[in-house]
């Protein structure tokens, strides 16, 4: 994965991942039992919704969190 790939107005794949990751880690820590990703579609929607400024699907960002989620 190319974390330096430019996506939008100076934001790279890595920037989006770094911005979302703390929330993702909190959601998956077990401390947020009401939150979960029951399937890939739910994860894809959540990732797009968490991205700052740019709400379109970014395959590299989604795939990073898909792998990390273990779905």
ABEGO torsion letter per residue (X at the ends): XBAABBABGGBBAAAAAAAAAAAAAAAAAGABAABBBABAAAAAAAAAAABBGBABBBAAAAAAAAAAAGX
